[in-house]
Amino acid sequence: MSEQFKVGDRVRWNSRTGSVTGEITEVHTADFEFMGRRRLCSEDEPQYKVRSDATDLHAVHRADALKRLG
């Protein structure tokens, strides 16, 4: 099982432009839509909405794409 995160955790992830740091703002455990796309998730495999420190923009990732900071 992947690492579990919570709102407020500081994380790093990779994007097209390189490594990005930010904060988890939401934890989704049921399917939802984000930017016009259906995101599939569950209690066992949540997805995390993260806010970039550099741009204040949001993205959604699975736990295996995130690395806890600190």
PDB file of N, CA, C, O and CB in Angstrom:
ATOM      1  N   MET A   1       0.845  -1.185   0.000  1.00  0.00           N
ATOM      2  CA  MET A   1       0.000   0.000   0.000  1.00  0.00           C
ATOM      3  C   MET A   1       0.888   1.245   0.000  1.00  0.00           C
ATOM      4  O   MET A   1       1.925   1.272   0.661  1.00  0.00           O
ATOM      5  CB  MET A   1      -0.960   0.000   1.226  1.00  0.00           C
ATOM      6  N   SER A   2       0.483   2.257  -0.732  1.00  0.00           N
ATOM      7  CA  SER A   2       1.227   3.513  -0.803  1.00  0.00           C
ATOM      8  C   SER A   2       1.110   4.295   0.495  1.00  0.00           C
ATOM      9  O   SER A   2       0.223   4.057   1.314  1.00  0.00           O
ATOM     10  CB  SER A   2       0.730   4.361  -1.970  1.00  0.00           C
ATOM     11  N   GLU A   3       2.015   5.217   0.654  1.00  0.00           N
ATOM     12  CA  GLU A   3       1.981   6.094   1.826  1.00  0.00           C
ATOM     13  C   GLU A   3       0.696   6.909   1.817  1.00  0.00           C
ATOM     14  O   GLU A   3       0.215   7.313   0.758  1.00  0.00           O
ATOM     15  CB  GLU A   3       3.219   7.030   1.857  1.00  0.00           C
ATOM     16  N   GLN A   4       0.145   7.146   2.995  1.00  0.00           N
ATOM     17  CA  GLN A   4      -1.064   7.956   3.117  1.00  0.00           C
ATOM     18  C   GLN A   4      -0.673   9.365   3.557  1.00  0.00           C
ATOM     19  O   GLN A   4       0.207   9.538   4.400  1.00  0.00           O
ATOM     20  CB  GLN A   4      -2.070   7.317   4.125  1.00  0.00           C
ATOM     21  N   PHE A   5      -1.326  10.360   2.984  1.00  0.00           N
ATOM     22  CA  PHE A   5      -1.069  11.755   3.309  1.00  0.00           C
ATOM     23  C   PHE A   5      -2.339  12.374   3.874  1.00  0.00           C
ATOM     24  O   PHE A   5      -3.420  11.792   3.782  1.00  0.00           O
ATOM     25  CB  PHE A   5      -0.579  12.538   2.061  1.00  0.00           C
ATOM     26  N   LYS A   6      -2.197  13.565   4.463  1.00  0.00           N
ATOM     27  CA  LYS A   6      -3.363  14.284   4.983  1.00  0.00           C
ATOM     28  C   LYS A   6      -3.260  15.754   4.571  1.00  0.00           C
ATOM     29  O   LYS A   6      -2.197  16.226   4.169  1.00  0.00           O
ATOM     30  CB  LYS A   6      -3.462  14.146   6.543  1.00  0.00           C
ATOM     31  N   VAL A   7      -4.373  16.460   4.679  1.00  0.00           N
ATOM     32  CA  VAL A   7      -4.410  17.884   4.358  1.00  0.00           C
ATOM     33  C   VAL A   7      -3.355  18.602   5.196  1.00  0.00           C
ATOM     34  O   VAL A   7      -3.234  18.375   6.400  1.00  0.00           O
ATOM     35  CB  VAL A   7      -5.831  18.483   4.615  1.00  0.00           C
ATOM     36  N   GLY A   8      -2.601  19.468   4.536  1.00  0.00           N
ATOM     37  CA  GLY A   8      -1.558  20.228   5.209  1.00  0.00           C
ATOM     38  C   GLY A   8      -0.169  19.634   5.060  1.00  0.00           C
ATOM     39  O   GLY A   8       0.820  20.319   5.319  1.00  0.00           O
ATOM     40  N   ASP A   9      -0.069  18.362   4.645  1.00  0.00           N
ATOM     41  CA  ASP A   9       1.249  17.758   4.443  1.00  0.00           C
ATOM     42  C   ASP A   9       1.991  18.475   3.312  1.00  0.00           C
ATOM     43  O   ASP A   9       1.398  18.837   2.296  1.00  0.00           O
ATOM     44  CB  ASP A   9       1.114  16.247   4.128  1.00  0.00           C
ATOM     45  N   ARG A  10       3.280  18.669   3.504  1.00  0.00           N
ATOM     46  CA  ARG A  10       4.150  19.277   2.492  1.00  0.00           C
ATOM     47  C   ARG A  10       4.743  18.145   1.652  1.00  0.00           C
ATOM     48  O   ARG A  10       5.285  17.181   2.193  1.00  0.00           O
ATOM     49  CB  ARG A  10       5.288  20.159   3.156  1.00  0.00           C
ATOM     50  N   VAL A  11       4.636  18.270   0.326  1.00  0.00           N
ATOM     51  CA  VAL A  11       5.075  17.209  -0.575  1.00  0.00           C
ATOM     52  C   VAL A  11       5.819  17.776  -1.787  1.00  0.00           C
ATOM     53  O   VAL A  11       5.806  18.975  -2.065  1.00  0.00           O
ATOM     54  CB  VAL A  11       3.875  16.382  -1.038  1.00  0.00           C
ATOM     55  N   ARG A  12       6.470  16.839  -2.492  1.00  0.00           N
ATOM     56  CA  ARG A  12       7.161  17.160  -3.751  1.00  0.00           C
ATOM     57  C   ARG A  12       6.638  16.185  -4.808  1.00  0.00           C
ATOM     58  O   ARG A  12       6.321  15.035  -4.502  1.00  0.00           O
ATOM     59  CB  ARG A  12       8.751  17.060  -3.599  1.00  0.00           C
ATOM     60  N   TRP A  13       6.550  16.662  -6.065  1.00  0.00           N
ATOM     61  CA  TRP A  13       6.165  15.798  -7.173  1.00  0.00           C
ATOM     62  C   TRP A  13       6.849  16.294  -8.430  1.00  0.00           C
ATOM     63  O   TRP A  13       7.349  17.418  -8.469  1.00  0.00           O
ATOM     64  CB  TRP A  13       4.624  15.763  -7.356  1.00  0.00           C
ATOM     65  N   ASN A  14       6.872  15.467  -9.447  1.00  0.00           N
ATOM     66  CA  ASN A  14       7.485  15.826 -10.718  1.00  0.00           C
ATOM     67  C   ASN A  14       6.415  16.307 -11.685  1.00  0.00           C
ATOM     68  O   ASN A  14       5.317  15.754 -11.747  1.00  0.00           O
ATOM     69  CB  ASN A  14       8.257  14.632 -11.312  1.00  0.00           C
ATOM     70  N   SER A  15       6.754  17.347 -12.439  1.00  0.00           N
ATOM     71  CA  SER A  15       5.861  17.853 -13.473  1.00  0.00           C
ATOM     72  C   SER A  15       6.654  17.964 -14.769  1.00  0.00           C
ATOM     73  O   SER A  15       7.841  17.639 -14.802  1.00  0.00           O
ATOM     74  CB  SER A  15       5.240  19.233 -13.069  1.00  0.00           C
ATOM     75  N   ARG A  16       6.010  18.416 -15.824  1.00  0.00           N
ATOM     76  CA  ARG A  16       6.697  18.595 -17.107  1.00  0.00           C
ATOM     77  C   ARG A  16       7.839  19.585 -16.990  1.00  0.00           C
ATOM     78  O   ARG A  16       8.806  19.513 -17.749  1.00  0.00           O
ATOM     79  CB  ARG A  16       5.717  19.062 -18.177  1.00  0.00           C
ATOM     80  N   THR A  17       7.737  20.510 -16.042  1.00  0.00           N
ATOM     81  CA  THR A  17       8.759  21.548 -15.904  1.00  0.00           C
ATOM     82  C   THR A  17       9.796  21.224 -14.837  1.00  0.00           C
ATOM     83  O   THR A  17      10.695  22.027 -14.587  1.00  0.00           O
ATOM     84  CB  THR A  17       8.107  22.865 -15.583  1.00  0.00           C
ATOM     85  N   GLY A  18       9.684  20.066 -14.210  1.00  0.00           N
ATOM     86  CA  GLY A  18      10.650  19.673 -13.189  1.00  0.00           C
ATOM     87  C   GLY A  18       9.992  19.400 -11.853  1.00  0.00           C
ATOM     88  O   GLY A  18       8.782  19.184 -11.779  1.00  0.00           O
ATOM     89  N   SER A  19      10.787  19.410 -10.803  1.00  0.00           N
ATOM     90  CA  SER A  19      10.307  19.111  -9.460  1.00  0.00           C
ATOM     91  C   SER A  19       9.503  20.288  -8.892  1.00  0.00           C
ATOM     92  O   SER A  19       9.903  21.446  -9.014  1.00  0.00           O
ATOM     93  CB  SER A  19      11.488  18.775  -8.537  1.00  0.00           C
ATOM     94  N   VAL A  20       8.376  19.972  -8.275  1.00  0.00           N
ATOM     95  CA  VAL A  20       7.483  20.984  -7.720  1.00  0.00           C
ATOM     96  C   VAL A  20       7.236  20.656  -6.246  1.00  0.00           C
ATOM     97  O   VAL A  20       7.107  19.486  -5.885  1.00  0.00           O
ATOM     98  CB  VAL A  20       6.133  21.050  -8.518  1.00  0.00           C
ATOM     99  N   THR A  21       7.172  21.668  -5.407  1.00  0.00           N
ATOM    100  CA  THR A  21       6.806  21.474  -4.010  1.00  0.00           C
ATOM    101  C   THR A  21       5.483  22.177  -3.746  1.00  0.00           C
ATOM    102  O   THR A  21       5.122  23.137  -4.426  1.00  0.00           O
ATOM    103  CB  THR A  21       7.916  22.005  -3.060  1.00  0.00           C
ATOM    104  N   GLY A  22       4.769  21.677  -2.745  1.00  0.00           N
ATOM    105  CA  GLY A  22       3.496  22.285  -2.403  1.00  0.00           C
ATOM    106  C   GLY A  22       2.861  21.610  -1.208  1.00  0.00           C
ATOM    107  O   GLY A  22       3.516  20.895  -0.449  1.00  0.00           O
ATOM    108  N   GLU A  23       1.575  21.852  -1.060  1.00  0.00           N
ATOM    109  CA  GLU A  23       0.827  21.382   0.101  1.00  0.00           C
ATOM    110  C   GLU A  23      -0.431  20.661  -0.338  1.00  0.00           C
ATOM    111  O   GLU A  23      -1.087  21.066  -1.298  1.00  0.00           O
ATOM    112  CB  GLU A  23       0.475  22.546   1.027  1.00  0.00           C
ATOM    113  N   ILE A  24      -0.766  19.598   0.364  1.00  0.00           N
ATOM    114  CA  ILE A  24      -2.011  18.881   0.090  1.00  0.00           C
ATOM    115  C   ILE A  24      -3.168  19.704   0.636  1.00  0.00           C
ATOM    116  O   ILE A  24      -3.168  20.100   1.801  1.00  0.00           O
ATOM    117  CB  ILE A  24      -1.995  17.449   0.719  1.00  0.00           C
ATOM    118  N   THR A  25      -4.160  19.958  -0.225  1.00  0.00           N
ATOM    119  CA  THR A  25      -5.304  20.769   0.182  1.00  0.00           C
ATOM    120  C   THR A  25      -6.589  19.952   0.309  1.00  0.00           C
ATOM    121  O   THR A  25      -7.516  20.359   1.009  1.00  0.00           O
ATOM    122  CB  THR A  25      -5.513  21.891  -0.808  1.00  0.00           C
ATOM    123  N   GLU A  26      -6.645  18.795  -0.369  1.00  0.00           N
ATOM    124  CA  GLU A  26      -7.825  17.930  -0.279  1.00  0.00           C
ATOM    125  C   GLU A  26      -7.396  16.484  -0.457  1.00  0.00           C
ATOM    126  O   GLU A  26      -6.438  16.188  -1.171  1.00  0.00           O
ATOM    127  CB  GLU A  26      -8.894  18.320  -1.341  1.00  0.00           C
ATOM    128  N   VAL A  27      -8.124  15.585   0.207  1.00  0.00           N
ATOM    129  CA  VAL A  27      -7.932  14.148   0.033  1.00  0.00           C
ATOM    130  C   VAL A  27      -9.253  13.591  -0.496  1.00  0.00           C
ATOM    131  O   VAL A  27     -10.295  13.749   0.140  1.00  0.00           O
ATOM    132  CB  VAL A  27      -7.495  13.439   1.389  1.00  0.00           C
ATOM    133  N   HIS A  28      -9.210  12.945  -1.650  1.00  0.00           N
ATOM    134  CA  HIS A  28     -10.420  12.393  -2.270  1.00  0.00           C
ATOM    135  C   HIS A  28     -10.411  10.876  -2.155  1.00  0.00           C
ATOM    136  O   HIS A  28      -9.434  10.222  -2.520  1.00  0.00           O
ATOM    137  CB  HIS A  28     -10.527  12.822  -3.757  1.00  0.00           C
ATOM    138  N   THR A  29     -11.501  10.326  -1.647  1.00  0.00           N
ATOM    139  CA  THR A  29     -11.629   8.881  -1.495  1.00  0.00           C
ATOM    140  C   THR A  29     -12.809   8.323  -2.283  1.00  0.00           C
ATOM    141  O   THR A  29     -13.127   7.138  -2.178  1.00  0.00           O
ATOM    142  CB  THR A  29     -11.777   8.526  -0.032  1.00  0.00           C
ATOM    143  N   ALA A  30     -13.457   9.182  -3.073  1.00  0.00           N
ATOM    144  CA  ALA A  30     -14.535   8.757  -3.967  1.00  0.00           C
ATOM    145  C   ALA A  30     -14.305   9.446  -5.310  1.00  0.00           C
ATOM    146  O   ALA A  30     -13.743  10.540  -5.365  1.00  0.00           O
ATOM    147  CB  ALA A  30     -15.962   9.107  -3.372  1.00  0.00           C
ATOM    148  N   ASP A  31     -14.741   8.806  -6.387  1.00  0.00           N
ATOM    149  CA  ASP A  31     -14.535   9.355  -7.727  1.00  0.00           C
ATOM    150  C   ASP A  31     -15.039  10.797  -7.802  1.00  0.00           C
ATOM    151  O   ASP A  31     -16.044  11.152  -7.186  1.00  0.00           O
ATOM    152  CB  ASP A  31     -15.249   8.484  -8.782  1.00  0.00           C
ATOM    153  N   PHE A  32     -14.314  11.625  -8.576  1.00  0.00           N
ATOM    154  CA  PHE A  32     -14.680  13.034  -8.721  1.00  0.00           C
ATOM    155  C   PHE A  32     -14.154  13.562 -10.047  1.00  0.00           C
ATOM    156  O   PHE A  32     -13.374  12.891 -10.723  1.00  0.00           O
ATOM    157  CB  PHE A  32     -14.128  13.876  -7.542  1.00  0.00           C
ATOM    158  N   GLU A  33     -14.585  14.774 -10.421  1.00  0.00           N
ATOM    159  CA  GLU A  33     -14.098  15.411 -11.643  1.00  0.00           C
ATOM    160  C   GLU A  33     -13.146  16.530 -11.281  1.00  0.00           C
ATOM    161  O   GLU A  33     -13.371  17.272 -10.325  1.00  0.00           O
ATOM    162  CB  GLU A  33     -15.266  15.948 -12.497  1.00  0.00           C
ATOM    163  N   PHE A  34     -12.073  16.643 -12.062  1.00  0.00           N
ATOM    164  CA  PHE A  34     -11.091  17.711 -11.878  1.00  0.00           C
ATOM    165  C   PHE A  34     -10.646  18.158 -13.257  1.00  0.00           C
ATOM    166  O   PHE A  34     -10.146  17.355 -14.045  1.00  0.00           O
ATOM    167  CB  PHE A  34      -9.868  17.239 -11.006  1.00  0.00           C
ATOM    168  N   MET A  35     -10.825  19.421 -13.547  1.00  0.00           N
ATOM    169  CA  MET A  35     -10.450  20.012 -14.831  1.00  0.00           C
ATOM    170  C   MET A  35     -11.050  19.232 -16.008  1.00  0.00           C
ATOM    171  O   MET A  35     -10.382  18.977 -17.010  1.00  0.00           O
ATOM    172  CB  MET A  35      -8.925  20.065 -14.960  1.00  0.00           C
ATOM    173  N   GLY A  36     -12.323  18.861 -15.858  1.00  0.00           N
ATOM    174  CA  GLY A  36     -13.044  18.195 -16.935  1.00  0.00           C
ATOM    175  C   GLY A  36     -12.749  16.716 -17.108  1.00  0.00           C
ATOM    176  O   GLY A  36     -13.218  16.103 -18.068  1.00  0.00           O
ATOM    177  N   ARG A  37     -11.984  16.133 -16.203  1.00  0.00           N
ATOM    178  CA  ARG A  37     -11.665  14.712 -16.309  1.00  0.00           C
ATOM    179  C   ARG A  37     -12.123  13.969 -15.058  1.00  0.00           C
ATOM    180  O   ARG A  37     -12.011  14.479 -13.943  1.00  0.00           O
ATOM    181  CB  ARG A  37     -10.155  14.510 -16.528  1.00  0.00           C
ATOM    182  N   ARG A  38     -12.631  12.777 -15.254  1.00  0.00           N
ATOM    183  CA  ARG A  38     -13.070  11.929 -14.149  1.00  0.00           C
ATOM    184  C   ARG A  38     -11.851  11.298 -13.488  1.00  0.00           C
ATOM    185  O   ARG A  38     -11.030  10.674 -14.159  1.00  0.00           O
ATOM    186  CB  ARG A  38     -14.057  10.834 -14.643  1.00  0.00           C
ATOM    187  N   ARG A  39     -11.733  11.460 -12.175  1.00  0.00           N
ATOM    188  CA  ARG A  39     -10.620  10.885 -11.411  1.00  0.00           C
ATOM    189  C   ARG A  39     -11.168   9.736 -10.585  1.00  0.00           C
ATOM    190  O   ARG A  39     -12.118   9.914  -9.822  1.00  0.00           O
ATOM    191  CB  ARG A  39      -9.927  11.958 -10.495  1.00  0.00           C
ATOM    192  N   LEU A  40     -10.578   8.562 -10.732  1.00  0.00           N
ATOM    193  CA  LEU A  40     -11.037   7.374 -10.028  1.00  0.00           C
ATOM    194  C   LEU A  40     -10.205   7.169  -8.773  1.00  0.00           C
ATOM    195  O   LEU A  40      -8.975   7.150  -8.835  1.00  0.00           O
ATOM    196  CB  LEU A  40     -10.963   6.132 -10.939  1.00  0.00           C
ATOM    197  N   CYS A  41     -10.867   7.016  -7.643  1.00  0.00           N
ATOM    198  CA  CYS A  41     -10.159   6.806  -6.382  1.00  0.00           C
ATOM    199  C   CYS A  41     -11.082   6.088  -5.405  1.00  0.00           C
ATOM    200  O   CYS A  41     -12.273   5.907  -5.661  1.00  0.00           O
ATOM    201  CB  CYS A  41      -9.666   8.156  -5.784  1.00  0.00           C
ATOM    202  N   SER A  42     -10.498   5.685  -4.277  1.00  0.00           N
ATOM    203  CA  SER A  42     -11.257   4.954  -3.268  1.00  0.00           C
ATOM    204  C   SER A  42     -10.599   5.175  -1.912  1.00  0.00           C
ATOM    205  O   SER A  42      -9.581   5.862  -1.815  1.00  0.00           O
ATOM    206  CB  SER A  42     -11.335   3.432  -3.611  1.00  0.00           C
ATOM    207  N   GLU A  43     -11.176   4.598  -0.875  1.00  0.00           N
ATOM    208  CA  GLU A  43     -10.579   4.671   0.466  1.00  0.00           C
ATOM    209  C   GLU A  43      -9.180   4.060   0.452  1.00  0.00           C
ATOM    210  O   GLU A  43      -8.266   4.576   1.095  1.00  0.00           O
ATOM    211  CB  GLU A  43     -11.473   3.946   1.508  1.00  0.00           C
ATOM    212  N   ASP A  44      -9.017   2.956  -0.284  1.00  0.00           N
ATOM    213  CA  ASP A  44      -7.731   2.269  -0.353  1.00  0.00           C
ATOM    214  C   ASP A  44      -6.725   2.956  -1.274  1.00  0.00           C
ATOM    215  O   ASP A  44      -5.517   2.832  -1.074  1.00  0.00           O
ATOM    216  CB  ASP A  44      -7.940   0.858  -0.811  1.00  0.00           C
ATOM    217  N   GLU A  45      -7.215   3.677  -2.280  1.00  0.00           N
ATOM    218  CA  GLU A  45      -6.349   4.381  -3.220  1.00  0.00           C
ATOM    219  C   GLU A  45      -6.846   5.809  -3.426  1.00  0.00           C
ATOM    220  O   GLU A  45      -7.411   6.127  -4.473  1.00  0.00           O
ATOM    221  CB  GLU A  45      -6.286   3.633  -4.566  1.00  0.00           C
ATOM    222  N   PRO A  46      -6.637   6.671  -2.427  1.00  0.00           N
ATOM    223  CA  PRO A  46      -7.097   8.063  -2.546  1.00  0.00           C
ATOM    224  C   PRO A  46      -6.275   8.843  -3.558  1.00  0.00           C
ATOM    225  O   PRO A  46      -5.187   8.421  -3.952  1.00  0.00           O
ATOM    226  CB  PRO A  46      -7.036   8.761  -1.190  1.00  0.00           C
ATOM    227  N   GLN A  47      -6.804   9.979  -3.970  1.00  0.00           N
ATOM    228  CA  GLN A  47      -6.048  10.927  -4.778  1.00  0.00           C
ATOM    229  C   GLN A  47      -5.984  12.230  -3.996  1.00  0.00           C
ATOM    230  O   GLN A  47      -6.877  12.552  -3.212  1.00  0.00           O
ATOM    231  CB  GLN A  47      -6.699  11.136  -6.199  1.00  0.00           C
ATOM    232  N   TYR A  48      -4.914  12.964  -4.226  1.00  0.00           N
ATOM    233  CA  TYR A  48      -4.615  14.147  -3.425  1.00  0.00           C
ATOM    234  C   TYR A  48      -4.561  15.390  -4.293  1.00  0.00           C
ATOM    235  O   TYR A  48      -3.847  15.436  -5.295  1.00  0.00           O
ATOM    236  CB  TYR A  48      -3.297  13.969  -2.679  1.00  0.00           C
ATOM    237  N   LYS A  49      -5.329  16.402  -3.893  1.00  0.00           N
ATOM    238  CA  LYS A  49      -5.264  17.701  -4.561  1.00  0.00           C
ATOM    239  C   LYS A  49      -4.149  18.488  -3.879  1.00  0.00           C
ATOM    240  O   LYS A  49      -4.147  18.652  -2.659  1.00  0.00           O
ATOM    241  CB  LYS A  49      -6.653  18.474  -4.494  1.00  0.00           C
ATOM    242  N   VAL A  50      -3.203  18.972  -4.682  1.00  0.00           N
ATOM    243  CA  VAL A  50      -2.042  19.685  -4.151  1.00  0.00           C
ATOM    244  C   VAL A  50      -1.960  21.079  -4.766  1.00  0.00           C
ATOM    245  O   VAL A  50      -2.320  21.279  -5.926  1.00  0.00           O
ATOM    246  CB  VAL A  50      -0.741  18.895  -4.426  1.00  0.00           C
ATOM    247  N   ARG A  51      -1.483  22.039  -3.975  1.00  0.00           N
ATOM    248  CA  ARG A  51      -1.305  23.414  -4.446  1.00  0.00           C
ATOM    249  C   ARG A  51       0.190  23.688  -4.555  1.00  0.00           C
ATOM    250  O   ARG A  51       0.936  23.496  -3.594  1.00  0.00           O
ATOM    251  CB  ARG A  51      -2.001  24.446  -3.485  1.00  0.00           C
ATOM    252  N   SER A  52       0.621  24.135  -5.723  1.00  0.00           N
ATOM    253  CA  SER A  52       2.027  24.442  -5.977  1.00  0.00           C
ATOM    254  C   SER A  52       2.456  25.685  -5.213  1.00  0.00           C
ATOM    255  O   SER A  52       1.743  26.689  -5.200  1.00  0.00           O
ATOM    256  CB  SER A  52       2.274  24.634  -7.476  1.00  0.00           C
ATOM    257  N   ASP A  53       3.624  25.617  -4.575  1.00  0.00           N
ATOM    258  CA  ASP A  53       4.189  26.790  -3.903  1.00  0.00           C
ATOM    259  C   ASP A  53       4.518  27.890  -4.903  1.00  0.00           C
ATOM    260  O   ASP A  53       4.336  29.072  -4.612  1.00  0.00           O
ATOM    261  CB  ASP A  53       5.446  26.403  -3.119  1.00  0.00           C
ATOM    262  N   ALA A  54       4.999  27.506  -6.072  1.00  0.00           N
ATOM    263  CA  ALA A  54       5.483  28.474  -7.055  1.00  0.00           C
ATOM    264  C   ALA A  54       4.361  29.209  -7.773  1.00  0.00           C
ATOM    265  O   ALA A  54       4.482  30.402  -8.048  1.00  0.00           O
ATOM    266  CB  ALA A  54       6.347  27.782  -8.065  1.00  0.00           C
ATOM    267  N   THR A  55       3.259  28.504  -8.084  1.00  0.00           N
ATOM    268  CA  THR A  55       2.222  29.104  -8.932  1.00  0.00           C
ATOM    269  C   THR A  55       0.860  29.237  -8.268  1.00  0.00           C
ATOM    270  O   THR A  55      -0.017  29.913  -8.807  1.00  0.00           O
ATOM    271  CB  THR A  55       2.072  28.299 -10.169  1.00  0.00           C
ATOM    272  N   ASP A  56       0.658  28.613  -7.114  1.00  0.00           N
ATOM    273  CA  ASP A  56      -0.648  28.537  -6.451  1.00  0.00           C
ATOM    274  C   ASP A  56      -1.685  27.762  -7.258  1.00  0.00           C
ATOM    275  O   ASP A  56      -2.865  27.772  -6.908  1.00  0.00           O
ATOM    276  CB  ASP A  56      -1.165  29.928  -6.184  1.00  0.00           C
ATOM    277  N   LEU A  57      -1.265  27.086  -8.340  1.00  0.00           N
ATOM    278  CA  LEU A  57      -2.175  26.264  -9.128  1.00  0.00           C
ATOM    279  C   LEU A  57      -2.324  24.900  -8.466  1.00  0.00           C
ATOM    280  O   LEU A  57      -1.460  24.462  -7.707  1.00  0.00           O
ATOM    281  CB  LEU A  57      -1.667  26.115 -10.585  1.00  0.00           C
ATOM    282  N   HIS A  58      -3.443  24.235  -8.771  1.00  0.00           N
ATOM    283  CA  HIS A  58      -3.725  22.922  -8.192  1.00  0.00           C
ATOM    284  C   HIS A  58      -3.508  21.809  -9.209  1.00  0.00           C
ATOM    285  O   HIS A  58      -3.659  22.003 -10.415  1.00  0.00           O
ATOM    286  CB  HIS A  58      -5.157  22.872  -7.662  1.00  0.00           C
ATOM    287  N   ALA A  59      -3.152  20.649  -8.693  1.00  0.00           N
ATOM    288  CA  ALA A  59      -3.028  19.418  -9.472  1.00  0.00           C
ATOM    289  C   ALA A  59      -3.565  18.293  -8.597  1.00  0.00           C
ATOM    290  O   ALA A  59      -3.761  18.467  -7.395  1.00  0.00           O
ATOM    291  CB  ALA A  59      -1.530  19.147  -9.922  1.00  0.00           C
ATOM    292  N   VAL A  60      -3.799  17.144  -9.211  1.00  0.00           N
ATOM    293  CA  VAL A  60      -4.260  15.973  -8.471  1.00  0.00           C
ATOM    294  C   VAL A  60      -3.316  14.819  -8.778  1.00  0.00           C
ATOM    295  O   VAL A  60      -2.986  14.568  -9.937  1.00  0.00           O
ATOM    296  CB  VAL A  60      -5.741  15.608  -8.838  1.00  0.00           C
ATOM    297  N   HIS A  61      -2.882  14.116  -7.728  1.00  0.00           N
ATOM    298  CA  HIS A  61      -1.953  12.996  -7.889  1.00  0.00           C
ATOM    299  C   HIS A  61      -2.332  11.843  -6.973  1.00  0.00           C
ATOM    300  O   HIS A  61      -2.979  12.028  -5.942  1.00  0.00           O
ATOM    301  CB  HIS A  61      -0.514  13.442  -7.604  1.00  0.00           C
ATOM    302  N   ARG A  62      -1.915  10.657  -7.374  1.00  0.00           N
ATOM    303  CA  ARG A  62      -1.990   9.483  -6.502  1.00  0.00           C
ATOM    304  C   ARG A  62      -0.794   9.524  -5.556  1.00  0.00           C
ATOM    305  O   ARG A  62       0.177  10.241  -5.800  1.00  0.00           O
ATOM    306  CB  ARG A  62      -2.010   8.145  -7.335  1.00  0.00           C
ATOM    307  N   ALA A  63      -0.872   8.759  -4.490  1.00  0.00           N
ATOM    308  CA  ALA A  63       0.173   8.765  -3.457  1.00  0.00           C
ATOM    309  C   ALA A  63       1.537   8.394  -4.008  1.00  0.00           C
ATOM    310  O   ALA A  63       2.548   8.939  -3.563  1.00  0.00           O
ATOM    311  CB  ALA A  63      -0.193   7.813  -2.342  1.00  0.00           C
ATOM    312  N   ASP A  64       1.590   7.472  -4.970  1.00  0.00           N
ATOM    313  CA  ASP A  64       2.893   7.029  -5.473  1.00  0.00           C
ATOM    314  C   ASP A  64       3.632   8.107  -6.263  1.00  0.00           C
ATOM    315  O   ASP A  64       4.822   7.952  -6.540  1.00  0.00           O
ATOM    316  CB  ASP A  64       2.714   5.812  -6.341  1.00  0.00           C
ATOM    317  N   ALA A  65       2.949   9.200  -6.633  1.00  0.00           N
ATOM    318  CA  ALA A  65       3.601  10.306  -7.342  1.00  0.00           C
ATOM    319  C   ALA A  65       4.126  11.373  -6.386  1.00  0.00           C
ATOM    320  O   ALA A  65       4.811  12.304  -6.810  1.00  0.00           O
ATOM    321  CB  ALA A  65       2.630  10.938  -8.327  1.00  0.00           C
ATOM    322  N   LEU A  66       3.811  11.244  -5.105  1.00  0.00           N
ATOM    323  CA  LEU A  66       4.174  12.263  -4.121  1.00  0.00           C
ATOM    324  C   LEU A  66       5.252  11.765  -3.177  1.00  0.00           C
ATOM    325  O   LEU A  66       5.323  10.577  -2.863  1.00  0.00           O
ATOM    326  CB  LEU A  66       2.952  12.692  -3.326  1.00  0.00           C
ATOM    327  N   LYS A  67       6.096  12.694  -2.728  1.00  0.00           N
ATOM    328  CA  LYS A  67       7.103  12.388  -1.718  1.00  0.00           C
ATOM    329  C   LYS A  67       6.971  13.424  -0.605  1.00  0.00           C
ATOM    330  O   LYS A  67       6.980  14.629  -0.857  1.00  0.00           O
ATOM    331  CB  LYS A  67       8.555  12.386  -2.330  1.00  0.00           C
ATOM    332  N   ARG A  68       6.848  12.934   0.633  1.00  0.00           N
ATOM    333  CA  ARG A  68       6.694  13.825   1.788  1.00  0.00           C
ATOM    334  C   ARG A  68       7.975  14.614   1.999  1.00  0.00           C
ATOM    335  O   ARG A  68       9.070  14.063   1.880  1.00  0.00           O
ATOM    336  CB  ARG A  68       6.336  13.023   3.065  1.00  0.00           C
ATOM    337  N   LEU A  69       7.851  15.902   2.311  1.00  0.00           N
ATOM    338  CA  LEU A  69       8.998  16.752   2.633  1.00  0.00           C
ATOM    339  C   LEU A  69       9.201  16.787   4.134  1.00  0.00           C
ATOM    340  O   LEU A  69       8.256  16.638   4.909  1.00  0.00           O
ATOM    341  CB  LEU A  69       8.804  18.182   2.082  1.00  0.00           C
ATOM    342  N   GLY A  70      10.451  16.988   4.531  1.00  0.00           N
ATOM    343  CA  GLY A  70      10.757  17.169   5.944  1.00  0.00           C
ATOM    344  C   GLY A  70      10.901  15.886   6.628  1.00  0.00           C
ATOM    345  O   GLY A  70      11.161  15.853   7.831  1.00  0.00           O
TER     346      GLY A  70
END
